[in-house]
Amino acid sequence: MNLELKKELPIIGIILTPFVYLAIVWNSLPERVPVHWNYKGEIDRWGSKFSLLAVLFMLPVLIYVLMIAASKFDPKKRLLLMGGKFYQLKFILVLFMSLVALFIIYISKNQSLTSPAFLHVGIGALLMILGNYFKVIQPNYIIGIRTPWTLENNEVWKATHAFAGKLWFFWGLILTLGGLIFQDAVFSKVFVAVVLVLAFVPIVYSYFKFKSLQE
C-alpha cells in the first residue's frame, strides 16, 4: 500500500464515521429534521433528512478536501515544511468537524438542542489548539492570516501569527470556561463578539506591524 495513503487512512476512517452512524439511524430519523438553531439553542429551521447528507459533505469531507488541496496547490510548497505539524492540524480539524457532524445527526434524531454550551466549549477548545499551531504555519497563500502585509513580509507573518496564536489560545480558554459557567443566552452574545475580535484584531495587528517595520 502506498505509504502516503496508509498515513491518511485514520483520517479517512474519521470522515466515514458520521456516514456510518447516519446509515445506522436513517430509518429511525423523522422525515423533517432540524437544520439550524439560533444562539439560544432553539430550532428555527427544518429540512428533509436528506439534508443531513449535505451536512456531512460540508463538514469533515470539505475540510479534508481543502486541506489536501492546500498542500498540493501551495505554489511555494511552504506547507510541506511544516512536516508532521501539518498532518496533525489536518487530523484535528477533520476530527472536530466529524464530531460536530455526529452530534448534529444525534440531535436531529431527537429534534432538540437544549443548550448551545457544548458548541461554546468545543469551539473554545479548538481555538486553543489552533492557537498553538499558529506559530508553526509557514508563509503561504492558502491557510493562516493572509493579509497583504503578512504575505509581503515574512517577519510580519511570523509576528502576526505569534500574536494571534496567544490571542486565540487565551480567548479560547475564556470561551471554554464561559460555556461551562455562564447562562447560554447571555454568553452566546459574548461568544459572537469574541469570535469577531479574534478574526479582525490580527488583521489590524499585521497592518501596524508592517508599518512599524517600514519606519
C-alpha positions in Angstrom: 0.0 0.0 0.0 1.2 3.5 -0.8 2.8 5.0 2.3 1.0 8.3 1.9 -2.4 6.6 1.5 -1.7 4.4 4.6 -0.9 7.6 6.6 -4.3 9.1 5.5 -6.3 6.0 6.5 -7.0 7.1 10.1 -8.3 10.5 8.8 -10.4 8.7 6.2 -11.9 6.5 8.9 -12.8 9.5 11.0 -14.5 11.1 7.9 -16.5 7.9 7.3 -17.7 7.5 10.9 -20.6 10.1 10.6 -21.7 8.4 7.4 -21.8 5.0 9.1 -23.8 6.5 12.1 -26.2 8.2 9.7 -26.8 4.9 7.9 -27.5 3.1 11.2 -30.1 5.6 12.4 -31.5 6.5 9.0 -34.8 4.6 9.3 -35.4 6.0 12.8 -35.0 9.6 11.7 -38.1 11.7 11.2 -38.8 13.0 7.7 -38.3 16.5 8.9 -35.2 17.2 10.9 -33.8 20.5 12.4 -31.1 22.1 10.2 -30.5 25.3 12.1 -30.5 26.6 15.6 -30.5 30.1 17.0 -28.0 31.4 19.5 -30.3 30.2 22.3 -30.2 26.6 21.1 -33.7 26.7 19.7 -34.6 25.1 16.4 -35.5 27.8 13.9 -35.4 26.0 10.6 -36.3 22.5 9.4 -35.5 20.4 6.4 -35.6 16.9 4.8 -33.5 14.2 6.5 -31.6 14.1 3.2 -30.1 17.5 4.1 -28.0 15.6 6.7 -26.0 14.2 3.8 -25.1 17.7 2.8 -24.0 18.4 6.4 -21.6 15.5 6.2 -20.1 16.7 2.9 -19.9 20.3 4.1 -18.1 19.5 7.4 -15.5 16.7 7.5 -15.4 15.9 3.8 -15.0 19.5 2.7 -12.4 20.3 5.3 -10.3 17.3 4.3 -10.5 18.2 0.6 -9.5 21.8 1.3 -6.5 20.7 3.4 -5.4 18.2 0.7 -5.8 20.9 -1.9 -3.8 23.4 0.3 -0.8 21.1 0.4 -1.0 20.2 -3.3 -1.6 23.7 -4.7 0.6 25.7 -2.4 2.7 27.4 -5.1 5.9 27.7 -3.0 5.3 24.4 -1.1 5.7 26.1 2.2 3.1 24.0 4.0 5.2 20.9 3.4 7.9 22.5 5.5 5.6 22.0 8.5 6.1 18.3 8.2 4.1 16.3 10.8 2.6 19.5 12.2 0.5 19.9 9.0 -0.8 16.4 9.3 -1.6 16.9 12.9 -3.5 20.1 12.1 -5.4 18.3 9.3 -6.2 15.5 11.7 -7.5 17.8 14.4 -9.7 19.8 12.0 -11.3 16.7 10.4 -11.8 15.1 13.8 -13.6 18.3 15.1 -15.8 18.5 12.1 -16.7 14.8 12.3 -17.6 15.2 15.9 -19.9 18.2 15.1 -21.5 16.1 12.3 -22.1 13.2 14.7 -23.7 15.5 17.2 -25.9 17.1 14.5 -27.2 13.7 13.5 -27.8 12.8 17.1 -29.8 16.0 17.9 -31.6 15.7 14.6 -32.8 12.3 15.6 -34.0 13.7 18.9 -35.1 17.0 17.4 -33.8 19.1 20.3 -30.8 21.1 21.4 -31.4 22.3 24.9 -28.2 24.2 25.2 -25.6 25.6 22.8 -23.0 25.4 25.6 -21.3 22.3 24.1 -20.6 24.4 21.0 -19.0 27.2 23.0 -16.9 24.7 24.8 -15.9 22.8 21.7 -15.1 25.8 19.6 -13.2 27.3 22.6 -11.1 24.1 22.8 -10.5 24.2 19.1 -9.3 27.8 19.2 -6.8 26.9 21.9 -5.4 24.1 19.8 -5.2 26.2 16.7 -3.6 28.9 18.6 -0.7 26.5 19.5 -0.3 25.7 15.8 -0.2 29.3 14.5 3.5 29.7 15.3 4.5 26.8 13.0 2.4 27.8 10.0 4.8 28.8 7.2 4.1 31.8 5.0 1.7 30.6 2.2 -1.3 31.8 0.2 -3.9 29.3 1.4 -4.1 28.9 5.2 -3.3 31.2 8.0 -3.7 35.0 8.4 -3.3 36.0 4.8 -3.3 39.8 4.6 -1.3 41.9 2.1 1.1 42.7 4.9 1.8 39.2 6.1 2.2 37.9 2.6 4.6 40.8 1.7 6.9 40.3 4.7 8.0 37.1 6.4 8.7 38.9 9.6 5.2 40.4 9.7 3.8 36.9 9.0 5.7 35.4 11.9 4.9 38.2 14.3 1.3 38.3 13.4 0.9 34.5 13.8 2.8 34.5 17.1 0.5 37.3 18.4 -2.7 35.7 17.0 -1.7 32.3 18.5 -1.5 33.7 22.0 -4.8 35.7 21.4 -6.7 32.6 20.2 -5.4 30.4 23.0 -6.3 32.9 25.7 -9.8 33.7 24.4 -10.3 30.0 23.5 -9.8 29.2 27.2 -12.2 32.0 28.2 -14.9 30.6 25.8 -14.4 27.1 27.1 -14.7 28.2 30.7 -17.5 30.6 30.0 -19.5 28.0 28.1 -19.4 25.8 31.3 -20.1 28.6 33.8 -22.4 31.3 32.3 -26.0 31.3 31.2 -26.3 30.4 27.5 -28.4 33.4 26.3 -26.1 35.9 27.8 -22.8 34.1 26.9 -23.9 33.5 23.3 -23.7 37.2 22.6 -20.3 37.4 24.2 -19.3 34.4 22.2 -20.1 36.1 18.9 -18.3 39.3 19.9 -15.1 37.3 20.9 -15.1 35.4 17.5 -15.3 38.8 15.7 -12.4 40.1 17.7 -10.3 37.1 17.0 -11.0 37.4 13.3 -10.2 41.2 12.9 -7.6 42.1 15.6 -4.8 40.0 14.0 -5.6 41.7 10.6 -5.2 45.1 12.2 -2.0 44.0 14.1 -0.4 42.8 10.8 -1.0 46.3 9.3 0.6 48.2 12.1 3.5 45.7 12.4 4.2 46.2 8.7 4.1 49.9 9.0 6.4 49.9 12.0 9.0 47.9 10.0 8.9 50.4 7.2 9.7 53.3 9.5 
